[in-house]
Every structure is written in C-alpha cells, then in structure tokens.
C-alpha cells in the first residue's frame, strides 16, 4: 500500500552484475583457448627465419626435438641418436613418405643438428623440415 505523499520512482535495471558475469565468461573462454594450441614437439627456443614457409604434411608429421642440452626426442619421447633411424623407419612404414619436422633449440650446436639430420636422411621416404619462428 502506498501513501499519497511518496514520490513515484521510475523502475531501474541494474546491469552491473550482468556485466560482471559476461566478463567472467569472456575471461574463461580466453584462458581456455590459450591451452588449446597444439604443440607438436617439446618446448624449445626456435631460431628465427624471415623466409620461413609453412609445410603441408600429407599425414601426421613425425617430430624430432633437439633440446638446449643436445638431448634428442622423437614425438616427445626421449631417444638416443643411434636408435633414431630405426624408430623413424618403423613410424614411416614401407614405401611411404612422411614429413619429419626437426625442432632444434637455437642454443644447440650446428654439429648436433647436422648429426640428427644425417641419421634422418638414411630413412627412405623421410622428408625433412626444420621448425622456425617468424621474427
């Protein structure tokens, strides 16, 4: 019941809680998409190359990572450089071609990367690519 001397207040909609909820949802989506990036190899500091081109693999690429300490990994699994040829040969299979991406840390010596490339060139059907990042 209203008294006659009370002024009529216009109805108001408070949108501040709605804005808070929308910002919370937006933050959730931004944070979740950051974790959806696909990482093919182990995290290394890739060298920069202004002329880098994207390779389109015909099948799932095989990733060989050489970390800053010179350790070698095949598809995120540590491996010795001596067993690299046989493991890649087993992944490629008979008479097929596969893209082998080399993720070498920029601090790795040139000789270590060349040794890995030499082992990979012994595998028939392996197409080599070196991962870089745009400057």
Number of C-alpha atoms within 10 A of each C-alpha: 3 7 6 7 6 7 8 8 6 5 6 6 5 8 8 9 9 10 11 11 11 12 12 11 12 12 11 11 11 10 11 11 9 9 8 8 8 7 8 16 21 19 14 15 16 17 16 13 12 9 9 13 11 8 11 8 14 9 9 10 17 22 23 28 29 26 20 15 10 15 15 23 21 21 17 15 12 13 16 11 16 10 10 19 18 14 13 23 18 11 11 20 12 10 7 11 16 21 20 23 22 23 26 30 22 16 15 16 13 10 9 16 19 11 12 20 17 12 16 23 14 13 18 17 18 19 16 15 16 17 21 21 13 11 9
